[in-house]
Amino acid sequence: MYPDFVIVVPPVAALWDLDGLIFDTEPIYDALFQDYAVVTIGARMPEEKFREMRARMFGSTVLDSARILHETLGLTDPPEVHVQWRETYNLEGRFREQTAVLPGVRKVLTRLQEAGMPLALATSSPRRMLKAKAARHPWLWDVFGDNIVTGDEVTNGKPDPELFVTAAEKLGVPREDFGRVLVFEDAPNGVAAAKTAGMKVIAVPYPLLDRSLMVEADQVLGSLEDFDPEEWGIR
């Protein structure tokens, strides 16, 4: 799927999601949620039910994900119970040890930097978890610097556009130019957030997701390896 319009002028900025787009952390989350199901209800979730739950979760804050998880499992405990359980699961340590970079990420970021494109990171992850995920990848700080907005720094998570709006404002992009901001996302909630903000979106869906959930995206790629900057007017 390619843009149904011709972009003559390149984007004024590019905003990036983190989990499932830059870092391959989603399998770690998948294991977390299934392990929690075993602990709380004594069994793993069936595949179809699990896929439906994950589709709702992608791009959500920690607390919103916990609410969806408890709802799916039929638990009446407050979602904070799951958030606290994450500490005993040592999720932070798992991120430090297991987080890998997805294909094409470094190449695309380098290409955008060479084109002089302002870049910002807009992630639903709390900053503490972002640091754990980037522990073995210090280049992330070199690329984005201070232009990072995390889930614990905003009031509303995706699909609310607050994360992307805040990130664009960090880069000094005026609201009248939001239509020339390009967002890289992997989740339906993130795509919806970017479109609500009036931005363009390239979606690179996590394999667990049905690509039809990305119909709002301006372009859907199988991998960042497939990204062609010239299609977006980036020289």
Kinemage of the C-alpha trace (Angstrom):
@kinemage 1
@onewidth
@group {chain A} dominant
@subgroup {mainchain}
@vectorlist {calphas} color= white
{ca met a 1} P 0.000 0.000 0.000
{ca tyr a 2} L 1.476 3.337 -1.031
{ca pro a 3} L 0.399 6.937 -0.519
{ca asp a 4} L -2.489 7.944 -2.786
{ca phe a 5} L -1.044 11.433 -3.157
{ca val a 6} L 2.198 12.938 -4.409
{ca ile a 7} L 4.377 14.674 -1.855
{ca val a 8} L 6.413 17.413 -3.502
{ca val a 9} L 7.765 18.899 -0.284
{ca pro a 10} L 9.387 16.468 2.189
{ca pro a 11} L 8.123 16.095 5.758
{ca val a 12} L 9.253 18.762 8.196
{ca ala a 13} L 9.901 16.179 10.947
{ca ala a 14} L 9.663 12.465 11.710
{ca leu a 15} L 8.282 10.972 14.919
{ca trp a 16} L 9.047 7.416 15.971
{ca asp a 17} L 7.300 4.876 18.135
{ca leu a 18} L 9.582 2.502 20.065
{ca asp a 19} L 8.225 -0.956 20.915
{ca gly a 20} L 7.747 -3.200 17.922
{ca leu a 21} L 9.163 -0.563 15.581
{ca ile a 22} L 12.689 0.263 16.778
{ca phe a 23} L 13.105 -2.463 19.389
{ca asp a 24} L 11.844 -6.034 19.164
{ca thr a 25} L 10.269 -5.987 22.619
{ca glu a 26} L 6.812 -7.292 21.775
{ca pro a 27} L 7.773 -10.990 22.252
{ca ile a 28} L 8.870 -10.070 25.782
{ca tyr a 29} L 5.470 -8.493 26.420
{ca asp a 30} L 3.729 -11.509 24.872
{ca ala a 31} L 5.490 -13.799 27.346
{ca leu a 32} L 4.688 -11.433 30.221
{ca phe a 33} L 0.943 -11.470 29.550
{ca gln a 34} L 0.712 -15.219 29.007
{ca asp a 35} L 2.755 -15.912 32.146
{ca tyr a 36} L 0.426 -13.626 34.080
{ca ala a 37} L -2.546 -15.561 32.730
{ca val a 38} L -1.020 -18.811 34.013
{ca val a 39} L -0.440 -17.261 37.442
{ca thr a 40} L -3.925 -15.752 37.746
{ca ile a 41} L -6.300 -18.133 35.929
{ca gly a 42} L -4.118 -21.217 35.663
{ca ala a 43} L -3.858 -21.368 31.874
{ca arg a 44} L -2.537 -19.528 28.849
{ca met a 45} L -4.974 -17.487 26.791
{ca pro a 46} L -6.176 -19.111 23.550
{ca glu a 47} L -4.381 -17.736 20.491
{ca glu a 48} L -7.363 -15.905 18.971
{ca lys a 49} L -8.344 -14.289 22.263
{ca phe a 50} L -4.721 -13.324 22.880
{ca arg a 51} L -4.382 -11.718 19.432
{ca glu a 52} L -7.545 -9.681 19.957
{ca met a 53} L -6.296 -8.486 23.336
{ca arg a 54} L -2.858 -7.546 21.999
{ca ala a 55} L -4.394 -5.608 19.107
{ca arg a 56} L -6.198 -3.447 21.672
{ca met a 57} L -3.062 -3.044 23.785
{ca phe a 58} L -0.455 -1.987 21.234
{ca gly a 59} L 0.588 1.594 21.914
{ca ser a 60} L -1.262 1.818 25.247
{ca thr a 61} L 0.202 2.977 28.539
{ca val a 62} L 1.157 0.432 31.203
{ca leu a 63} L -2.003 1.056 33.225
{ca asp a 64} L -4.307 0.949 30.196
{ca ser a 65} L -2.690 -2.333 29.102
{ca ala a 66} L -3.233 -3.736 32.598
{ca arg a 67} L -6.913 -2.769 32.438
{ca ile a 68} L -7.318 -4.543 29.102
{ca leu a 69} L -5.471 -7.594 30.444
{ca his a 70} L -7.651 -7.881 33.541
{ca glu a 71} L -10.792 -7.378 31.471
{ca thr a 72} L -9.720 -10.140 29.064
{ca leu a 73} L -8.894 -12.527 31.908
{ca gly a 74} L -12.103 -11.717 33.766
{ca leu a 75} L -10.230 -10.452 36.820
{ca thr a 76} L -11.880 -7.996 39.197
{ca asp a 77} L -8.632 -6.867 40.851
{ca pro a 78} L -7.599 -3.281 40.082
{ca pro a 79} L -5.097 -3.024 37.206
{ca glu a 80} L -2.457 -1.749 39.610
{ca val a 81} L -2.147 -5.349 40.846
{ca his a 82} L -0.701 -6.354 37.484
{ca val a 83} L 1.586 -3.320 37.429
{ca gln a 84} L 2.997 -4.346 40.812
{ca trp a 85} L 3.375 -7.980 39.672
{ca arg a 86} L 5.630 -6.786 36.861
{ca glu a 87} L 8.224 -5.913 39.502
{ca thr a 88} L 8.390 -9.527 40.713
{ca tyr a 89} L 8.575 -10.676 37.085
{ca asn a 90} L 11.739 -8.593 36.641
{ca leu a 91} L 10.462 -7.095 33.388
{ca glu a 92} L 13.064 -4.351 33.529
{ca gly a 93} L 15.883 -6.895 33.752
{ca arg a 94} L 14.481 -8.859 30.833
{ca phe a 95} L 14.454 -5.722 28.705
{ca arg a 96} L 18.053 -4.969 29.619
{ca glu a 97} L 19.161 -8.445 28.596
{ca gln a 98} L 16.890 -9.319 25.673
{ca thr a 99} L 15.996 -6.153 23.731
{ca ala a 100} L 17.125 -6.326 20.099
{ca val a 101} L 16.927 -3.824 17.228
{ca leu a 102} L 14.539 -4.569 14.369
{ca pro a 103} L 15.722 -4.756 10.731
{ca gly a 104} L 16.106 -1.512 8.829
{ca val a 105} L 15.894 0.782 11.863
{ca arg a 106} L 19.476 2.050 11.884
{ca lys a 107} L 19.513 2.442 8.100
{ca val a 108} L 16.329 4.539 7.987
{ca leu a 109} L 17.311 6.705 10.960
{ca thr a 110} L 20.725 7.362 9.413
{ca arg a 111} L 19.109 8.261 6.086
{ca leu a 112} L 16.758 10.731 7.767
{ca gln a 113} L 19.620 12.268 9.722
{ca glu a 114} L 21.624 12.690 6.518
{ca ala a 115} L 18.645 14.509 5.027
{ca gly a 116} L 18.631 16.893 8.011
{ca met a 117} L 15.258 15.646 9.231
{ca pro a 118} L 14.370 16.613 12.834
{ca leu a 119} L 13.595 13.421 14.775
{ca ala a 120} L 11.694 12.717 17.988
{ca leu a 121} L 10.746 9.584 19.900
{ca ala a 122} L 7.166 9.271 21.195
{ca thr a 123} L 6.717 6.110 23.247
{ca ser a 124} L 4.057 4.876 25.634
{ca ser a 125} L 6.801 3.236 27.695
{ca pro a 126} L 7.706 4.938 30.984
{ca arg a 127} L 11.156 6.531 30.894
{ca arg a 128} L 12.485 3.955 33.343
{ca met a 129} L 11.597 1.141 30.939
{ca leu a 130} L 12.931 3.105 27.981
{ca lys a 131} L 16.305 3.253 29.721
{ca ala a 132} L 16.221 -0.501 30.327
{ca lys a 133} L 15.378 -1.224 26.695
{ca ala a 134} L 18.153 1.084 25.475
{ca ala a 135} L 20.734 -0.272 27.928
{ca arg a 136} L 22.572 -2.179 25.187
{ca his a 137} L 21.778 0.416 22.518
{ca pro a 138} L 23.234 3.776 23.619
{ca trp a 139} L 23.070 5.065 20.023
{ca leu a 140} L 19.365 5.742 20.668
{ca trp a 141} L 20.266 8.748 22.835
{ca asp a 142} L 22.626 10.052 20.138
{ca val a 143} L 19.835 9.929 17.559
{ca phe a 144} L 17.005 11.488 19.568
{ca gly a 145} L 18.834 13.458 22.268
{ca asp a 146} L 16.343 15.432 24.354
{ca asn a 147} L 13.594 14.994 21.778
{ca ile a 148} L 11.939 12.126 23.635
{ca val a 149} L 8.439 11.944 25.133
{ca thr a 150} L 7.506 8.948 27.302
{ca gly a 151} L 4.201 7.606 28.539
{ca asp a 152} L 4.704 8.838 32.087
{ca glu a 153} L 5.237 12.391 30.823
{ca val a 154} L 1.767 12.822 29.313
{ca thr a 155} L -1.760 12.533 30.667
{ca asn a 156} L -3.276 10.466 27.874
{ca gly a 157} L -1.826 7.489 26.037
{ca lys a 158} L -2.462 6.444 22.443
{ca pro a 159} L -4.906 6.511 20.650
{ca asp a 160} L -5.076 10.003 22.131
{ca pro a 161} L -2.717 12.203 20.054
{ca glu a 162} L -1.052 13.851 23.083
{ca leu a 163} L 2.238 11.910 22.756
{ca phe a 164} L 2.711 12.887 19.111
{ca val a 165} L 1.528 16.454 19.586
{ca thr a 166} L 3.960 16.906 22.488
{ca ala a 167} L 6.818 15.361 20.474
{ca ala a 168} L 6.133 17.601 17.470
{ca glu a 169} L 6.025 20.651 19.706
{ca lys a 170} L 9.370 19.621 21.211
{ca leu a 171} L 10.788 19.879 17.690
{ca gly a 172} L 9.241 23.305 17.261
{ca val a 173} L 6.721 22.229 14.614
{ca pro a 174} L 3.732 24.616 14.570
{ca arg a 175} L 0.297 23.006 14.534
{ca glu a 176} L -0.434 24.317 11.060
{ca asp a 177} L 2.438 22.124 9.819
{ca phe a 178} L 1.323 18.893 11.530
{ca gly a 179} L 0.131 17.659 8.146
{ca arg a 180} L 3.797 17.551 7.102
{ca val a 181} L 4.935 15.476 10.078
{ca leu a 182} L 5.694 11.833 9.263
{ca val a 183} L 5.059 9.246 11.980
{ca phe a 184} L 6.553 5.738 12.031
{ca glu a 185} L 4.298 3.297 13.917
{ca asp a 186} L 3.578 -0.389 14.343
{ca ala a 187} L 0.245 -0.324 16.180
{ca pro a 188} L -3.374 0.593 15.363
{ca asn a 189} L -3.606 2.833 18.438
{ca gly a 190} L -0.507 4.706 17.304
{ca val a 191} L -1.784 5.092 13.764
{ca ala a 192} L -5.080 6.440 15.111
{ca ala a 193} L -3.234 8.876 17.396
{ca ala a 194} L -1.112 10.235 14.551
{ca lys a 195} L -4.078 10.614 12.196
{ca thr a 196} L -6.087 12.386 14.900
{ca ala a 197} L -3.185 14.836 15.188
{ca gly a 198} L -3.421 15.389 11.430
{ca met a 199} L -0.079 13.725 10.656
{ca lys a 200} L 1.018 11.269 7.961
{ca val a 201} L 1.743 7.684 9.054
{ca ile a 202} L 3.905 4.831 7.847
{ca ala a 203} L 2.824 1.624 9.565
{ca val a 204} L 5.094 -1.391 10.001
{ca pro a 205} L 2.725 -3.843 11.734
{ca tyr a 206} L 3.873 -6.340 14.316
{ca pro a 207} L 3.447 -9.818 12.735
{ca leu a 208} L 0.839 -10.753 15.337
{ca leu a 209} L -1.443 -8.036 13.966
{ca asp a 210} L -3.858 -8.214 11.061
{ca arg a 211} L -2.670 -5.680 8.465
{ca ser a 212} L -6.312 -4.703 7.867
{ca leu a 213} L -6.195 -2.916 11.227
{ca met a 214} L -3.829 -0.403 9.609
{ca val a 215} L -6.274 0.955 7.014
{ca glu a 216} L -5.869 4.521 8.300
{ca ala a 217} L -2.117 4.517 7.614
{ca asp a 218} L -0.826 6.382 4.560
{ca gln a 219} L 1.573 3.544 3.813
{ca val a 220} L 1.970 0.007 5.199
{ca leu a 221} L 5.343 -1.729 4.994
{ca gly a 222} L 6.360 -5.274 5.799
{ca ser a 223} L 9.649 -4.005 7.222
{ca leu a 224} L 11.575 -0.774 7.555
{ca glu a 225} L 13.944 -2.349 5.055
{ca asp a 226} L 11.244 -1.536 2.482
{ca phe a 227} L 11.182 2.199 3.247
{ca asp a 228} L 11.981 4.384 0.222
{ca pro a 229} L 12.649 7.997 1.294
{ca glu a 230} L 12.221 9.316 -2.244
{ca glu a 231} L 8.550 8.283 -2.182
{ca trp a 232} L 8.158 10.840 0.574
{ca gly a 233} L 10.138 13.585 -1.104
{ca ile a 234} L 13.192 12.975 1.095
{ca arg a 235} L 16.384 13.483 -0.860
